[in-house]
Amino acid sequence: MKTSLLVPVEPRAAAARRWTVPALALALGVVTTLFRIATLGGSLGGFDDDHFVSFAYAKQVQAGELPLRDFQGISLSGMWPQVGFLTSAAAQDLFGDNLRTEAWVSAIGMGIGAALTFVAAARFSPLTWSTAATMLAVLLAPKLYGYSKVVVLAGGALLLISYATRPSAARAGALGALTAVAFLYRHDFAVYVGAG
């Protein structure tokens, strides 16, 4: 019995798992994205009131400003470049200056987070449980503006699991790089990823 993953598997099952995990991750990412787009609605068009704060900062970036650059106000995202604002601003420039673009950026971020969550869970549990855990996380429906939390922390979990199963300088470097990127999203993300 082979134990290349944390879950012991037979050789034939390991070969099937090599293509099943990426296929299921892609499917879960697409389903999550479409689910989040399909469930938009309500008085603010599916957006939470707090989403408009980060959206307003993205609009300032689009206009050439650098909001929060001097740690103004109480914020965990004062360092520049602030990747979350830049992502929204770039999407607005490329795909249209409207809330639909913001909805797609956020929903795709949630889809990427779901895919990363599934891959991380599949490293140490059967695919049925990994899928169920991921779908539960998706159905809890985190706020759309929190997509960066989902992506960064799920990516951190996946890299931590990868490093724990097979430590290497490359994996340690990837963790360091993700910690730096996490800091550029929000300062506390770097603490969460870096602590691992």
C-alpha positions as CSV (number, residue, x, y, z in Angstrom):
1,M,0.0,0.0,0.0
2,K,1.4,3.4,-1.0
3,T,1.3,6.4,1.3
4,S,2.5,9.2,-0.9
5,L,-0.4,11.3,0.5
6,L,-1.4,11.5,4.1
7,V,-4.2,9.1,3.2
8,P,-2.9,5.6,2.5
9,V,-4.0,4.5,-1.0
10,E,-3.5,1.5,-3.3
11,P,-1.3,2.2,-6.4
12,R,-4.2,2.1,-8.8
13,A,-6.3,4.4,-6.6
14,A,-3.3,6.8,-6.3
15,A,-3.1,7.0,-10.1
16,A,-6.8,7.8,-10.4
17,R,-6.6,10.3,-7.5
18,R,-3.9,12.2,-9.5
19,W,-6.4,13.3,-12.0
20,T,-9.6,13.1,-9.9
21,V,-8.4,15.7,-7.3
22,P,-7.7,18.5,-9.9
23,A,-10.9,17.7,-11.8
24,L,-13.0,17.9,-8.7
25,A,-11.2,21.1,-7.5
26,L,-11.9,22.7,-10.8
27,A,-15.6,21.6,-10.7
28,L,-16.0,22.9,-7.2
29,G,-14.4,26.2,-8.1
30,V,-16.7,26.7,-11.0
31,V,-19.8,25.6,-9.1
32,T,-18.9,27.9,-6.2
33,T,-18.4,30.9,-8.5
34,L,-21.7,30.3,-10.3
35,F,-23.5,29.7,-7.0
36,R,-22.2,33.0,-5.6
37,I,-23.3,34.9,-8.7
38,A,-26.7,33.2,-8.8
39,T,-27.4,34.0,-5.1
40,L,-26.8,37.8,-5.5
41,G,-29.8,39.8,-4.6
42,G,-31.3,42.0,-1.9
43,S,-31.5,45.7,-1.4
44,L,-27.8,46.3,-2.2
45,G,-27.7,44.0,-5.2
46,G,-26.1,41.1,-3.2
47,F,-23.4,43.2,-1.7
48,D,-22.9,43.8,2.0
49,D,-22.7,47.4,3.1
50,D,-19.1,46.8,4.2
51,H,-18.2,45.7,0.6
52,F,-18.8,49.3,-0.5
53,V,-16.0,50.5,1.7
54,S,-13.4,48.4,0.0
55,F,-15.1,49.1,-3.4
56,A,-14.7,52.8,-2.7
57,Y,-11.0,52.4,-2.0
58,A,-10.7,50.5,-5.3
59,K,-12.4,53.4,-7.1
60,Q,-9.9,55.7,-5.5
61,V,-7.0,53.5,-6.8
62,Q,-8.6,53.6,-10.2
63,A,-8.6,57.4,-10.0
64,G,-4.9,57.4,-9.2
65,E,-5.0,57.8,-5.4
66,L,-3.4,55.6,-2.8
67,P,-6.0,55.3,0.0
68,L,-4.7,54.3,3.5
69,R,-1.1,54.6,2.3
70,D,0.0,56.2,5.6
71,F,-2.0,53.9,7.9
72,Q,-4.7,56.5,8.1
73,G,-7.7,55.5,10.2
74,I,-8.0,52.1,11.8
75,S,-7.2,49.6,9.1
76,L,-5.3,46.4,8.6
77,S,-4.6,47.1,5.0
78,G,-2.5,50.3,5.0
79,M,0.7,49.0,3.3
80,W,1.2,49.5,-0.4
81,P,0.7,48.0,-2.8
82,Q,-2.7,46.9,-1.3
83,V,-3.5,43.9,-3.5
84,G,-7.2,43.7,-2.8
85,F,-7.8,47.3,-4.0
86,L,-5.5,46.8,-6.9
87,T,-7.3,43.7,-8.0
88,S,-10.7,45.4,-8.0
89,A,-9.4,48.5,-9.7
90,A,-7.7,46.4,-12.5
91,A,-10.8,44.4,-13.1
92,Q,-12.9,47.6,-13.3
93,D,-10.4,49.0,-15.9
94,L,-10.4,45.8,-17.9
95,F,-14.0,44.5,-17.7
96,G,-16.2,47.5,-17.1
97,D,-16.7,50.1,-14.5
98,N,-19.7,48.6,-12.7
99,L,-20.8,46.4,-9.8
100,R,-21.1,43.4,-12.1
101,T,-17.4,43.3,-12.5
102,E,-16.9,43.5,-8.7
103,A,-19.4,40.7,-8.3
104,W,-17.4,38.5,-10.7
105,V,-14.1,39.3,-9.1
106,S,-15.4,38.4,-5.7
107,A,-17.3,35.3,-6.9
108,I,-14.2,34.0,-8.8
109,G,-12.1,34.6,-5.7
110,M,-14.6,32.5,-3.7
111,G,-14.3,29.8,-6.3
112,I,-10.6,29.8,-6.2
113,G,-10.8,29.6,-2.4
114,A,-13.1,26.6,-2.6
115,A,-10.8,24.8,-5.0
116,L,-7.8,25.4,-2.7
117,T,-9.8,24.3,0.3
118,F,-10.8,21.1,-1.4
119,V,-7.2,20.3,-2.5
120,A,-5.9,20.9,1.0
121,A,-8.6,18.7,2.5
122,A,-8.0,16.0,-0.1
123,R,-4.3,15.8,1.1
124,F,-5.4,14.2,4.4
125,S,-9.0,12.9,4.0
126,P,-11.0,10.8,1.5
127,L,-12.5,12.7,-1.4
128,T,-16.0,12.3,-0.1
129,W,-15.2,14.0,3.1
130,S,-13.1,16.7,1.3
131,T,-16.0,17.5,-1.0
132,A,-18.5,17.6,1.9
133,A,-16.2,19.9,4.0
134,T,-15.7,22.2,1.0
135,M,-19.4,22.4,0.1
136,L,-20.2,23.1,3.8
137,A,-17.7,26.0,3.7
138,V,-19.3,27.3,0.4
139,L,-22.9,27.0,1.8
140,L,-21.9,29.1,4.8
141,A,-21.6,31.8,2.2
142,P,-18.8,34.1,3.6
143,K,-19.3,37.8,2.7
144,L,-18.3,38.5,-0.9
145,Y,-15.7,41.1,0.0
146,G,-14.0,38.5,2.2
147,Y,-12.8,36.5,-0.8
148,S,-9.2,37.5,-0.1
149,K,-9.5,35.8,3.3
150,V,-10.7,32.6,1.7
151,V,-8.1,32.5,-1.0
152,V,-5.1,33.5,1.1
153,L,-5.9,31.3,4.1
154,A,-6.9,28.3,2.0
155,G,-3.7,28.7,0.0
156,G,-1.7,28.9,3.2
157,A,-3.3,25.7,4.5
158,L,-2.5,23.9,1.3
159,L,1.2,25.1,1.4
160,L,1.5,24.2,5.0
161,I,0.2,20.7,4.4
162,S,2.5,20.3,1.4
163,Y,5.5,21.5,3.5
164,A,4.6,19.2,6.4
165,T,4.3,16.1,4.2
166,R,7.6,16.8,2.3
167,P,9.7,19.6,3.6
168,S,11.9,21.4,1.1
169,A,13.5,24.7,0.5
170,A,11.1,25.4,-2.4
171,R,8.1,24.8,-0.3
172,A,9.5,26.9,2.5
173,G,10.1,29.6,-0.1
174,A,6.5,29.3,-1.3
175,L,5.3,29.7,2.2
176,G,7.5,32.8,2.7
177,A,6.2,34.3,-0.6
178,L,2.6,33.7,0.4
179,T,3.2,35.3,3.8
180,A,4.5,38.4,2.0
181,V,1.4,38.5,-0.4
182,A,-0.9,37.9,2.6
183,F,0.7,40.9,4.3
184,L,-0.1,43.0,1.2
185,Y,-3.8,41.9,1.4
186,R,-4.1,42.5,5.1
187,H,-1.5,42.7,7.9
188,D,-3.2,40.1,10.0
189,F,-3.2,37.5,7.2
190,A,0.6,37.5,7.4
191,V,0.3,36.6,11.0
192,Y,-2.1,33.7,10.3
193,V,0.0,32.3,7.4
194,G,3.3,33.1,8.9
195,A,2.5,31.4,12.3
196,G,2.0,28.2,10.4
